[in-house]
Amino acid sequence: MNYDLSSPVAIGGVGGSGTRVVAEIIEQLGFFIGHDIDAAKDNLWFLLFFKRPRWYHLAQYDKNKIFTGLSLFTNSMFAKTRPTRSELKFLVQAVFETSILGHNYKGEGRGLWPFKRAWKMLTAKPKIRFKNAGWGWKEPNTHIFLEHLSDYFKNLKYIHTIRHGLDMAFSKNQQQLYNWGSMFGVALPKLKTEEPAASLKYWVKSNQRVLEFGERLGNERFLVVNFEKLCLSPKSEIQRIISFLNIKPNADKLKFAVNIPKKPSSLGRYRAHDTGQFESADLADLKTLGYSLTNTGP
């Protein structure tokens, strides 16, 4: 099959919102999601190239830099061509920056990790096959780059996962808060006890931004998947994903896909915590995004 390089399916969301489950579903439905992915189904090349807050702080205003990275990423996914000079420069900078700083506030990814990613990329062989329904990737931070992605990939389809903001506020996964919080005007917590309130504020602002942009993309290119609904009513929610992707999977693939979502024990975990610590404005915004203090989702 001659795949359209301008038509990927990208999956993103605030970390811990169920992006892994959606990635497993579209992979089961026949999509190729990468040569180099981890247990969470994150595409490690996308992570290496773009999960660099210091770099993005300046690069966001330079479309050419972003597009160079996306060109390198796309060609690497298809193992299509050797990197151009500008792409190679982009790769070298990403590798050395990550080897020194890491890819999150904890410094994870420092050392040899980015060199291993680059080596695997440069030696990759084509893996996409005729049987694949299409191609794409999952990396939670994808939503940060949605505007650039939609400009570069003219037929991009983006799936955004969302999960109850209060459950997210008490999650151990707060990487995005510390990596991107300042970009949304969220003051980073100085104490651990301040983290849930800051996390909810980030959740509100980042999801509002994505949903506003999603309205501009339209229903054919933008889909929101509610994690709670996916776990509680997998058949109907997966059918929404199938319709969005405009594919016709066989019965076996569909059967396996429906069995992927599982209700986690952490659903509704916020009820075991004091919710009086949150700002009233953030709780009001929580409601406009479909959640409240008394439910676990729409």
C-alpha positions in Angstrom: 0.0 0.0 0.0 1.2 3.5 -0.8 0.7 5.3 2.5 0.0 9.0 2.5 2.7 10.5 4.6 0.5 13.5 5.2 -2.2 11.4 6.9 -1.0 10.1 10.3 -3.1 9.4 13.3 -1.6 11.0 16.4 -2.6 10.3 20.0 -2.0 12.7 22.9 -3.3 13.9 26.2 -2.2 14.9 29.7 0.0 12.1 31.0 -1.9 9.3 32.6 -5.2 10.0 30.8 -5.4 6.7 28.9 -3.3 7.4 25.8 -1.7 4.0 26.1 -5.0 2.2 26.0 -6.0 4.1 22.8 -2.6 3.4 21.2 -3.1 -0.3 21.9 -6.5 -0.2 20.3 -5.4 1.5 17.1 -2.4 -0.8 16.9 -4.8 -3.8 17.3 -6.9 -2.3 14.5 -4.0 -2.4 12.2 -2.0 0.8 12.5 1.8 1.0 12.5 2.8 3.2 15.5 6.6 3.0 15.4 9.9 1.1 15.3 11.0 2.2 18.7 8.2 2.3 21.4 8.2 1.6 25.1 5.9 -0.4 27.3 3.5 2.6 27.5 3.4 2.6 23.6 5.2 6.0 23.5 7.0 6.6 20.3 10.5 7.3 21.6 11.6 9.1 18.5 8.9 11.7 18.8 9.7 11.9 22.5 13.4 12.5 21.7 12.8 15.1 19.0 10.1 17.2 20.7 9.9 16.6 24.5 12.4 19.4 25.0 10.7 22.3 26.9 13.8 24.6 26.8 14.2 24.0 23.1 10.5 24.4 22.3 10.3 27.7 24.3 12.2 29.3 21.4 11.4 26.9 18.5 7.7 27.3 18.7 8.0 30.6 16.9 10.2 29.1 14.1 8.0 26.9 11.9 11.1 25.7 9.9 12.7 24.2 13.0 9.5 22.3 13.9 9.0 21.2 10.3 12.6 19.9 10.0 12.0 17.7 13.0 8.7 16.5 11.6 10.3 15.7 8.3 13.0 13.7 10.0 10.4 11.9 12.1 8.2 11.0 9.2 11.0 9.8 7.0 12.4 7.8 9.9 9.0 6.1 10.6 9.0 4.8 7.0 12.8 4.2 7.0 12.5 6.1 3.7 15.7 8.2 3.2 18.8 9.2 5.0 18.6 12.4 6.9 19.3 15.7 5.1 21.9 18.0 6.4 19.4 20.1 8.3 17.7 17.0 9.6 21.0 15.6 10.8 21.7 18.9 12.6 18.3 18.7 14.3 19.0 15.1 15.3 22.5 15.9 16.7 21.1 18.8 18.7 18.2 16.7 20.1 20.6 13.9 21.1 23.2 16.1 22.8 20.6 18.3 24.6 18.7 15.3 25.9 21.9 13.5 26.9 22.8 16.4 29.2 19.3 17.6 30.4 17.1 14.6 30.0 13.5 14.8 28.8 11.7 15.7 32.0 12.2 17.6 35.2 13.7 14.5 36.8 16.4 14.4 34.2 15.3 11.0 32.9 16.9 10.2 29.5 20.3 11.6 30.2 23.4 9.7 29.2 23.3 7.1 26.5 19.5 6.9 26.1 19.2 9.4 23.2 22.2 7.9 21.4 20.5 4.5 21.5 17.4 6.1 20.0 19.4 7.8 17.2 21.2 4.6 16.4 18.0 2.6 16.2 16.5 5.3 13.9 19.5 5.5 11.6 19.6 1.7 11.2 15.8 1.1 11.0 14.4 -1.1 8.2 10.9 -0.6 6.7 8.3 -2.3 8.8 5.0 -0.9 7.5 3.2 -3.5 5.5 0.3 -3.8 3.1 -1.8 -5.2 5.9 -1.5 -2.0 8.0 -4.5 0.2 8.0 -2.3 3.3 8.3 0.4 4.8 10.4 0.7 7.1 13.4 2.1 7.4 16.9 1.3 7.9 20.5 3.1 10.3 22.8 1.1 12.2 25.4 3.0 15.5 24.8 1.7 15.4 21.2 -1.1 17.9 22.1 1.5 20.6 22.9 2.5 20.6 19.2 -1.0 20.2 17.7 -1.0 23.5 15.8 2.3 22.8 14.1 1.3 19.2 13.4 -1.9 20.2 11.7 0.0 22.7 9.5 2.6 20.1 8.5 0.3 17.1 8.1 -2.5 18.3 6.0 -4.7 15.2 6.6 -3.7 14.6 10.3 -6.2 12.9 12.5 -5.7 13.6 16.1 -7.2 11.6 19.0 -7.1 13.4 22.4 -7.8 11.4 25.6 -9.2 13.1 28.6 -9.7 11.8 32.2 -11.3 13.2 35.3 -9.2 16.2 36.3 -9.3 15.5 40.0 -8.1 11.9 39.5 -5.3 13.4 37.4 -4.5 15.9 40.1 -3.6 13.0 42.5 -1.7 11.0 39.9 2.0 10.2 40.4 2.5 11.2 36.8 3.0 15.0 36.8 5.7 15.3 34.1 3.7 17.6 31.9 2.9 20.0 34.8 6.6 20.5 35.4 7.7 20.4 31.8 5.0 22.7 30.3 3.2 24.4 33.2 4.9 27.7 32.8 3.8 27.7 29.1 0.2 27.9 30.4 0.9 30.4 33.2 0.7 27.7 35.9 3.0 28.4 38.9 5.0 25.3 39.6 4.5 23.9 43.1 7.3 24.5 45.6 5.9 21.9 48.0 4.5 18.5 47.3 1.3 19.5 49.1 0.8 22.2 46.4 1.0 19.7 43.5 -2.6 18.6 43.2 -3.9 22.2 42.9 -1.3 23.1 40.3 -1.9 19.9 38.5 -5.7 20.6 38.2 -4.9 24.1 36.9 -2.6 22.6 34.3 -5.2 20.0 33.3 -7.8 22.7 32.9 -5.7 25.1 30.8 -4.1 22.4 28.6 -7.3 20.7 27.8 -9.1 24.0 27.1 -6.4 24.9 24.7 -6.6 21.5 22.8 -10.4 21.6 22.7 -10.5 25.1 21.3 -8.1 24.2 18.6 -10.0 21.0 18.0 -13.1 23.0 17.0 -11.0 24.6 14.3 -9.9 21.2 13.0 -13.4 19.8 12.9 -14.9 16.4 13.5 -13.1 14.7 10.6 -9.7 15.5 12.0 -10.2 15.7 15.8 -11.7 13.2 18.2 -11.9 13.4 22.0 -11.9 10.0 23.8 -13.2 10.1 27.4 -11.2 7.5 29.3 -14.0 6.7 31.8 -16.4 6.0 29.0 -13.9 3.9 27.1 -13.4 1.7 30.2 -17.1 1.4 31.1 -18.5 1.2 27.5 -15.6 -0.1 25.4 -17.7 -1.4 22.5 -19.5 1.9 21.7 -16.4 4.0 22.3 -14.2 1.9 20.1 -16.8 2.1 17.4 -16.5 5.9 17.6 -12.7 5.5 17.0 -13.3 3.2 14.1 -15.8 5.6 12.5 -13.3 8.5 13.0 -10.5 6.5 11.4 -12.8 5.4 8.6 -11.7 1.8 8.6 -13.4 -1.5 8.5 -11.6 -4.0 10.8 -12.3 -7.6 10.7 -14.3 -9.3 13.5 -11.2 -10.8 15.2 -9.4 -7.5 15.4 -12.5 -5.8 16.8 -13.0 -8.5 19.4 -9.5 -8.2 20.7 -9.7 -4.4 20.6 -12.9 -4.3 22.7 -11.1 -6.4 25.4 -8.2 -3.9 25.8 -9.8 -1.2 28.0 -10.1 -2.2 31.7 -11.5 -0.2 34.5 -8.5 0.8 36.7 -8.6 0.7 40.5 -7.6 4.4 40.4 -10.9 5.5 38.9 -12.4 8.0 41.4 -9.3 8.1 43.6 -9.9 11.8 44.3 -12.7 10.8 46.7 -10.0 9.7 49.2 -8.5 13.2 49.2 -9.4 16.6 50.5 -10.9 18.5 47.5 -11.1 21.8 49.5 -7.5 22.6 48.3 -8.6 23.5 44.8 -9.5 26.9 43.5 -13.2 27.5 42.9 -12.5 28.8 39.3 -10.7 25.5 38.5 -13.5 23.5 39.9 -16.0 25.5 37.7 -13.8 24.9 34.7 -13.7 21.2 35.6 -17.5 21.2 35.2 -17.4 22.9 31.8 -15.1 20.1 30.7 -17.7 17.5 31.7 -16.7 16.5 35.2 -17.6 17.4 38.8 -16.9 16.5 42.4 -19.7 13.9 42.3 -19.0 11.9 39.1 -16.3 10.0 37.4 -17.1 11.3 33.9 -19.8 12.2 31.5 
